[in-house]
Amino acid sequence: MLNNKPKGFTVVVEDESIFTYENRIKKKWAKKGSKPRIIQIGTKQKSCVFGSLTENGQQIFRQYPKCNQDYFLKYVKELKRKFAKIILYLDRAPWHKTSQAVAQYFKKHQDEIVVKWLPPKWPELNPVEECWHQGKNANKLGLKYHPTYQGFKSSITDYYRTRHFKLNLFKYLCQ
């Protein structure tokens, strides 16, 4: 498919990742010499980032409250508006593979969107996984302290908006 790509189509590889905000740093006044106990209230909040890389180096990252079929469809519609005709490589996340709404959308737009499924349990073939790795591990986006959830989300947006990933899609897809 990569060698015989139809004219006017753009190769797009998509993936999503969940970033978890967990505000753990707490302060408490205590009498000197005592052992203060800090009661923590669970403040885990999540943000889902959908990301795509194209064969010509373009990248699109969008942040949503959840990873589900509704936000995935919203994201795919944005990809379609931007590129018109795409060959879309996807993993087998439930909102990609088992959603009736997604299947109907792909069927309706089969002349503009050609879906290619990556093999199951083989994330090494998806170059967007490297983007998540760099953001979460190398730059510690998910580990850095942010006083507020909004600040956490802004930090993610800023990172993926300003960082340019120079990854060769074909190197990943043709392993």
HUVENGI-V131944 format. One record per backbone hydrogen bond with DSSP energy under -1.0 kcal/mol. NH is the residue of the N-H (numbers start at 0). CO is the residue of the C=O. Records with the same first field share a line. If there is no record, write none. Layout:
NH->CO / CO
This chain:
8->5
9->84
11->86
12->52
13->88
14->50
16->48
18->46
20->44
23->21
33->30
44->20
46->18
47->63
48->16
49->61
50->14
51->59
52->12
53->57
54->10
56->53
59->51
61->49
63->47
71->67
72->68
73->69
74->70
75->71
76->72
77->73
78->74
79->75
80->76
81->77
82->78
83->79
84->82
85->111
86->9
87->113
88->11
89->115
95->92
96->92
97->93
102->98
103->99
104->100
105->101
106->102
107->103
108->104
109->106
111->108
112->108
113->85
115->87
117->89
124->121
125->122
128->125
131->127
132->128
133->129
134->130
135->131
136->132
137->132
138->133
140->134
143->139
151->147
152->148
153->149
154->150
155->151
156->152
157->153
158->154
159->155
160->156
161->157
162->158
166->164
171->167
172->168
173->169
174->171
